Amino acid sequence: MNFSLYLITFVFGTIVGSFFNVCISRLPAGASVIFPASHCPSCQQRLSPLDLVPVLSFFLLRGRCRYCQAKISARYPLVEMVTGFLFVGLVLAFPVDKAALSFVFNVIFVSFLILITFIDLEQQLIPDVLILTGFLAAASFYGLKFAWNLPRLDYGFLLWPLFGTVAGYGTMFLVRFIGGIFYKKEVLGEGDVFLAAMIGAFLGWQKVLLSLFLAYLIAAVIALVLLLLKKVNLQSLVPFGPALAVGALVMIFWGEQLISCYLRFIFY
Ligand SMILES: [Zn+2]
């Protein structure tokens, strides 16, 4: 029974998630994610370790600051739980004893997706520093994996992230270009185009194309629901980054199966 492994992974994920919360609050402003120590944004009181227990503190404090009673955003426990559950999912999908390198690679990839999703939802922007470090992480992974399996992999392997980047960037660039002609305004942010390129560097060209397709489906469904609920109108710009991230997540966990289904559908 691996229950204790999953529990430890979940707790570890929530702790990492609480660091992500600091990054989500500070990165868009270009502030340091290390100094100063965590403090309440309303009363500036420095928080004690007891206020910083992932998930639990939020519920024990009933979502309010212990010192000034200001409301704490539900984003804090949400990011912690999402990170915990996704890390457990990764342990299940990429067993550390058999696929250690893929596990580490996907933990890093998922971490970028979580940060970008919540920053885009809150600020409608995707920090360049995340896109650039994401590219660097993907390139180092493919380099490492190539060196690791040197006799078995040929140099073509090193082109995978490059093809993925071109496929992600190219598709989104076209959508942005054609959409601009039809709607006479920006239909996609520049950040979304670069995010798709970064996702391509991680996933390779096949999976990134399918992930973009899924992202458009997800975005269309969400936009339709929001329109019906009258939360947005046709002129609103809804952040697309989170849909791209969810499309990529689906490909991380079920990409191989989806591609083989897709190929069978085409060729039989
Ligand atoms: Zn406070």
Residues whose N, C-alpha, C, O or C-beta is under 5 A from the ligand:
A	BS01	ZN	C40 S42 C43 C65 Y67 C68 Q69 A70
